[in-house]
C-alpha cells in the first residue's frame, strides 16, 4: 500500500511526514524505516525509527533505487512501514516517471505487506488517477 503527501517544494511535506512516522511508531508491531536525502532530520525522528541517508549510496537510476528498496526488505523481515522523503531526489527520478515508480512500490508493498508513505514534490494533478485516492495530504 502507498500513501502520498504531495505539493510544491518548501510547503511543509517533511513536517507532516515526520509527525506521521513519530505517531505511527507508538502503535507499530513491526519495524519502520525512514529514507531521506541526508541525516538532517535524525534528531526529529523517534529513536526506534531507522534512518537511512540514501545519498551515501550513490544510486544512479530509479532501477537501482528499486533494487535498494528490495535490499532493505531482504534484510528486515519485520519491516512494516517505509517512509520516503524527497522522493524524486532519493529515487533518482523526475516528475515524468513518478507514476511508474509508484506502481512498482505498490506491487512491492502488496507482496511484502509494507506500507510506503511518500512525500513527493509534485502537484496532485501530476499523480495518476489510480493513486489520487492515496493522497493523504496535499499542500
KEROBA-174663 format. One line per field, with one value per atom (N, C-alpha, C): residue number from 1; atom name; residue in three letters; z, x, y. Coordinates in pm, whole numbers. Each point is the difference from the previous one (the first is absolute). Example, Ala and Ser with C-alpha at 12.3 -4.5 7.8 and 13.67 -1.06 7.14 Angstrom:
nr: [1/1/1/2/2/2]
atom: [N/CA/C/N/CA/C]
rest: [Ala/Ala/Ala/Ser/Ser/Ser]
c3: [780/0/0/-72/6/73]
c1: [1319/-89/90/-35/82/-77]
c2: [-569/119/120/105/119/109]
//
This chain:
nr: [1/1/1/2/2/2/3/3/3/4/4/4/5/5/5/6/6/6/7/7/7/8/8/8/9/9/9/10/10/10/11/11/11/12/12/12/13/13/13/14/14/14/15/15/15/16/16/16/17/17/17/18/18/18/19/19/19/20/20/20/21/21/21/22/22/22/23/23/23/24/24/24/25/25/25/26/26/26/27/27/27/28/28/28/29/29/29/30/30/30/31/31/31/32/32/32/33/33/33/34/34/34/35/35/35/36/36/36/37/37/37/38/38/38/39/39/39/40/40/40/41/41/41/42/42/42/43/43/43/44/44/44/45/45/45/46/46/46/47/47/47/48/48/48/49/49/49/50/50/50/51/51/51/52/52/52/53/53/53/54/54/54/55/55/55/56/56/56/57/57/57/58/58/58/59/59/59/60/60/60/61/61/61/62/62/62/63/63/63/64/64/64/65/65/65/66/66/66/67/67/67/68/68/68/69/69/69/70/70/70/71/71/71/72/72/72/73/73/73/74/74/74/75/75/75/76/76/76/77/77/77/78/78/78/79/79/79/80/80/80/81/81/81/82/82/82/83/83/83/84/84/84/85/85/85/86/86/86/87/87/87/88/88/88/89/89/89/90/90/90/91/91/91/92/92/92/93/93/93/94/94/94/95/95/95/96/96/96/97/97/97/98/98/98/99/99/99/100/100/100/101/101/101/102/102/102/103/103/103/104/104/104/105/105/105/106/106/106/107/107/107/108/108/108/109/109/109/110/110/110/111/111/111/112/112/112/113/113/113/114/114/114/115/115/115/116/116/116/117/117/117/118/118/118/119/119/119/120/120/120/121/121/121/122/122/122/123/123/123/124/124/124/125/125/125/126/126/126/127/127/127/128/128/128/129/129/129/130/130/130/131/131/131/132/132/132/133/133/133/134/134/134/135/135/135/136/136/136/137/137/137/138/138/138/139/139/139]
atom: [N/CA/C/N/CA/C/N/CA/C/N/CA/C/N/CA/C/N/CA/C/N/CA/C/N/CA/C/N/CA/C/N/CA/C/N/CA/C/N/CA/C/N/CA/C/N/CA/C/N/CA/C/N/CA/C/N/CA/C/N/CA/C/N/CA/C/N/CA/C/N/CA/C/N/CA/C/N/CA/C/N/CA/C/N/CA/C/N/CA/C/N/CA/C/N/CA/C/N/CA/C/N/CA/C/N/CA/C/N/CA/C/N/CA/C/N/CA/C/N/CA/C/N/CA/C/N/CA/C/N/CA/C/N/CA/C/N/CA/C/N/CA/C/N/CA/C/N/CA/C/N/CA/C/N/CA/C/N/CA/C/N/CA/C/N/CA/C/N/CA/C/N/CA/C/N/CA/C/N/CA/C/N/CA/C/N/CA/C/N/CA/C/N/CA/C/N/CA/C/N/CA/C/N/CA/C/N/CA/C/N/CA/C/N/CA/C/N/CA/C/N/CA/C/N/CA/C/N/CA/C/N/CA/C/N/CA/C/N/CA/C/N/CA/C/N/CA/C/N/CA/C/N/CA/C/N/CA/C/N/CA/C/N/CA/C/N/CA/C/N/CA/C/N/CA/C/N/CA/C/N/CA/C/N/CA/C/N/CA/C/N/CA/C/N/CA/C/N/CA/C/N/CA/C/N/CA/C/N/CA/C/N/CA/C/N/CA/C/N/CA/C/N/CA/C/N/CA/C/N/CA/C/N/CA/C/N/CA/C/N/CA/C/N/CA/C/N/CA/C/N/CA/C/N/CA/C/N/CA/C/N/CA/C/N/CA/C/N/CA/C/N/CA/C/N/CA/C/N/CA/C/N/CA/C/N/CA/C/N/CA/C/N/CA/C/N/CA/C/N/CA/C/N/CA/C/N/CA/C/N/CA/C/N/CA/C/N/CA/C/N/CA/C/N/CA/C/N/CA/C/N/CA/C/N/CA/C/N/CA/C/N/CA/C/N/CA/C/N/CA/C/N/CA/C/N/CA/C/N/CA/C/N/CA/C/N/CA/C/N/CA/C/N/CA/C/N/CA/C/N/CA/C/N/CA/C]
rest: [Unk/Unk/Unk/Unk/Unk/Unk/Unk/Unk/Unk/Unk/Unk/Unk/Unk/Unk/Unk/Unk/Unk/Unk/Unk/Unk/Unk/Unk/Unk/Unk/Unk/Unk/Unk/Unk/Unk/Unk/Unk/Unk/Unk/Unk/Unk/Unk/Unk/Unk/Unk/Unk/Unk/Unk/Unk/Unk/Unk/Unk/Unk/Unk/Unk/Unk/Unk/Unk/Unk/Unk/Unk/Unk/Unk/Unk/Unk/Unk/Unk/Unk/Unk/Unk/Unk/Unk/Unk/Unk/Unk/Unk/Unk/Unk/Unk/Unk/Unk/Unk/Unk/Unk/Unk/Unk/Unk/Unk/Unk/Unk/Unk/Unk/Unk/Unk/Unk/Unk/Unk/Unk/Unk/Unk/Unk/Unk/Unk/Unk/Unk/Unk/Unk/Unk/Unk/Unk/Unk/Unk/Unk/Unk/Unk/Unk/Unk/Unk/Unk/Unk/Unk/Unk/Unk/Unk/Unk/Unk/Unk/Unk/Unk/Unk/Unk/Unk/Unk/Unk/Unk/Unk/Unk/Unk/Unk/Unk/Unk/Unk/Unk/Unk/Unk/Unk/Unk/Unk/Unk/Unk/Unk/Unk/Unk/Unk/Unk/Unk/Unk/Unk/Unk/Unk/Unk/Unk/Unk/Unk/Unk/Unk/Unk/Unk/Unk/Unk/Unk/Unk/Unk/Unk/Unk/Unk/Unk/Unk/Unk/Unk/Unk/Unk/Unk/Unk/Unk/Unk/Unk/Unk/Unk/Unk/Unk/Unk/Unk/Unk/Unk/Unk/Unk/Unk/Unk/Unk/Unk/Unk/Unk/Unk/Unk/Unk/Unk/Unk/Unk/Unk/Unk/Unk/Unk/Unk/Unk/Unk/Unk/Unk/Unk/Unk/Unk/Unk/Unk/Unk/Unk/Unk/Unk/Unk/Unk/Unk/Unk/Unk/Unk/Unk/Unk/Unk/Unk/Unk/Unk/Unk/Unk/Unk/Unk/Unk/Unk/Unk/Unk/Unk/Unk/Unk/Unk/Unk/Unk/Unk/Unk/Unk/Unk/Unk/Unk/Unk/Unk/Unk/Unk/Unk/Unk/Unk/Unk/Unk/Unk/Unk/Unk/Unk/Unk/Unk/Unk/Unk/Unk/Unk/Unk/Unk/Unk/Unk/Unk/Unk/Unk/Unk/Unk/Unk/Unk/Unk/Unk/Unk/Unk/Unk/Unk/Unk/Unk/Unk/Unk/Unk/Unk/Unk/Unk/Unk/Unk/Unk/Unk/Unk/Unk/Unk/Unk/Unk/Unk/Unk/Unk/Unk/Unk/Unk/Unk/Unk/Unk/Unk/Unk/Unk/Unk/Unk/Unk/Unk/Unk/Unk/Unk/Unk/Unk/Unk/Unk/Unk/Unk/Unk/Unk/Unk/Unk/Unk/Unk/Unk/Unk/Unk/Unk/Unk/Unk/Unk/Unk/Unk/Unk/Unk/Unk/Unk/Unk/Unk/Unk/Unk/Unk/Unk/Unk/Unk/Unk/Unk/Unk/Unk/Unk/Unk/Unk/Unk/Unk/Unk/Unk/Unk/Unk/Unk/Unk/Unk/Unk/Unk/Unk/Unk/Unk/Unk/Unk/Unk/Unk/Unk/Unk/Unk/Unk/Unk/Unk/Unk/Unk/Unk/Unk/Unk/Unk/Unk/Unk/Unk/Unk/Unk/Unk/Unk/Unk/Unk/Unk/Unk/Unk/Unk/Unk/Unk/Unk/Unk/Unk/Unk/Unk/Unk/Unk]
c3: [0/0/0/-67/2/46/67/40/-47/-49/-60/70/15/44/-115/-64/-122/17/-80/1/-48/-16/-48/105/-46/89/102/125/104/64/-21/53/133/48/129/-4/-112/-12/99/20/91/143/42/136/19/-99/8/5/-82/-3/134/58/130/110/0/100/-13/-123/-24/47/-36/40/152/64/146/73/-59/64/-30/-118/-39/78/39/70/133/57/130/-10/-117/-16/-97/-57/-99/65/-70/48/-62/-113/-68/-1/-86/-10/-100/22/-89/-46/-130/-61/-63/15/-57/-94/-129/-100/-31/1/-25/-80/-49/-80/86/133/93/140/97/140/76/-71/60/104/-21/88/105/18/91/141/52/138/12/-111/2/-4/-27/-9/133/31/116/-18/111/-11/-41/-6/-46/-152/-66/-145/-58/-97/-65/-114/11/-104/-95/-129/-101/-89/-6/-87/-138/-92/-132/-82/25/-80/18/109/22/-78/-77/-76/-150/-46/-140/-101/18/-95/-128/-114/-128/-83/42/-78/90/-51/77/12/-97/11/115/16/114/131/0/119/38/-97/28/53/-54/51/144/30/135/97/-43/81/27/-103/18/99/-5/93/144/24/135/47/-88/34/30/-77/19/133/57/126/123/-21/113/-24/50/-22/85/95/84/-47/-118/-52/-25/59/-10/-83/20/-69/-47/-114/-53/-40/53/-28/-94/-108/-100/-14/46/-10/-122/-58/-120/-107/-30/-85/-135/-69/-133/9/106/15/39/100/46/-100/-82/-97/-134/-10/-123/-116/19/-97/-27/-84/-26/-5/-19/4/-104/-113/-107/39/83/36/133/69/135/4/-96/2/-24/-83/-21/129/71/126/106/2/97/-26/-128/-35/51/-20/48/152/70/146/51/-68/40/-10/-106/-16/108/29/106/134/27/125/16/-107/4/27/-70/11/140/62/128/118/-23/103/67/-82/49/-48/89/-35/-31/-117/-39/17/77/15/-67/-103/-90/-8/21/-23/-134/-88/-136/-41/-54/-40/-139/-10/-124/36/-96/20/-4/72/3/-141/-88/-137/-79/47/-67/38/104/47/-82/-44/-79/80/-70/65/92/-38/78/143/18/131/68/-61/62/132/11/125/111/-37/97/55/-47/48/138/102/136/40/-75/24/-130/-28/-120/43/-28/43/-119]
c1: [84/-84/88/-45/73/-92/59/-66/88/-62/76/-25/107/-7/58/-81/42/-10/77/-3/133/3/122/109/122/116/-12/32/1/-134/-99/-134/-28/92/-19/-30/31/-26/83/125/88/-53/-49/-56/-116/-88/-113/52/99/58/65/74/64/-104/-104/-107/-67/-24/-66/86/128/86/15/13/16/-127/-116/-123/-25/38/-20/90/119/94/-58/-91/-60/-89/-60/-92/50/117/53/37/-29/36/132/36/124/95/100/102/-41/55/-25/134/8/120/-38/90/-20/116/-29/103/-3/118/10/126/12/115/119/-18/107/-39/85/-31/-53/-38/-45/-110/-91/-115/19/124/30/-56/14/-41/-149/-69/-145/-76/72/-62/10/-103/4/120/68/120/-28/-126/-35/-14/1/-11/142/20/131/9/93/22/109/-28/100/22/125/39/31/-94/12/113/32/104/137/21/130/19/-101/9/19/12/32/-88/-129/-92/-2/3/10/-129/-98/-123/-116/-120/-117/-4/57/8/91/111/88/-71/-83/-76/-95/-69/-91/80/117/88/41/25/35/-116/-122/-120/-8/20/-2/109/116/107/-39/-66/-46/-102/-92/-104/62/100/60/74/40/74/-89/-128/-89/-136/-18/-124/-115/29/-102/-35/44/-25/-150/-55/-143/-28/82/-23/132/-7/117/-43/70/-28/108/-43/93/-18/100/-4/81/-37/68/6/-114/-10/70/-18/62/152/55/146/54/-60/56/-23/-105/-29/69/78/71/-100/-104/-109/-43/-100/-59/-151/-65/-146/-64/67/-54/-7/93/8/-66/-53/-50/-110/-89/-110/48/102/57/63/71/62/-106/-107/-107/-63/-14/-54/92/130/95/-5/-4/-5/-131/-109/-129/5/61/13/90/109/91/-73/-75/-75/-102/-69/-98/69/109/69/58/54/68/-76/-124/-83/73/49/68/-78/-18/-63/109/-7/92/-72/59/-52/102/-43/93/-32/103/-15/66/-77/49/-36/98/-18/-60/-127/-76/-141/-66/-141/-84/-109/-88/-47/-11/-44/101/125/103/-8/-76/-14/-110/27/-99/-128/-112/-130/-1/75/8/46/86/60/-57/-93/-57/-68/-63/-66/102/127/106/63/-43/53/-60/86/-48/18/85/18/44/-62/33/28/120/40/24]
c2: [-118/118/124/104/126/112/96/123/115/107/109/132/75/139/80/82/69/151/71/146/54/131/65/-6/15/-1/114/-30/102/28/-84/24/-71/-85/-65/-149/-65/-143/-82/39/-74/6/113/13/-97/-10/-93/-144/-31/-134/-35/92/-24/-20/83/-15/-136/-41/-129/-117/-1/-112/-6/116/1/-42/22/-47/-148/-45/-141/-96/46/-89/-48/78/-36/-124/-22/-112/-107/21/-94/-133/-108/-133/-47/61/-34/118/-8/105/108/119/113/56/27/57/134/99/133/28/16/30/148/61/144/28/123/39/42/8/36/-47/29/-34/121/103/126/-19/-92/-18/-109/-43/-110/24/120/27/32/8/21/-133/-108/-133/-73/-76/-89/-94/-33/-83/-144/-40/-135/-7/116/6/-5/-88/-12/101/94/101/-48/7/-34/122/47/110/-60/10/-62/61/127/66/-63/-71/-63/-130/-41/-125/20/123/32/-74/4/-62/82/-67/70/-3/-80/-9/-44/15/-43/-152/-71/-146/-41/71/-26/30/104/34/-114/-56/-112/-119/-26/-104/28/126/44/-30/27/-28/-151/-82/-145/-44/64/-34/27/112/33/-104/-34/-97/-137/-38/-133/-12/112/-2/16/27/28/-64/-121/-72/52/90/60/141/38/133/19/105/28/124/104/127/58/68/68/142/98/140/52/66/50/150/75/145/43/113/51/-108/-57/-119/13/111/13/-1/57/1/-136/-63/-127/-113/12/-106/23/107/35/2/78/2/144/14/131/-14/111/3/-91/-19/-84/-148/-45/-141/-34/100/-22/-106/-1/-97/-143/-17/-134/-52/87/-40/-31/78/-27/-137/-35/-131/-111/16/-100/-12/114/-3/-60/28/-58/-152/-52/-146/-60/69/-47/1/107/11/-111/-34/-109/-134/-23/-129/-23/106/-16/62/44/63/117/91/120/122/94/127/101/61/106/134/90/135/91/71/68/149/83/143/32/59/27/142/71/140/10/-30/16/47/56/37/-128/0/-117/-37/99/-26/-83/-5/-80/-148/-29/-138/-67/-122/-75/-19/-7/-18/-122/-102/-123/27/102/27/124/69/120/-29/-119/-37/-29/-16/-27/128/116/127/28/5/26/145/75/142/66/113/77/143/46/135/91]
//
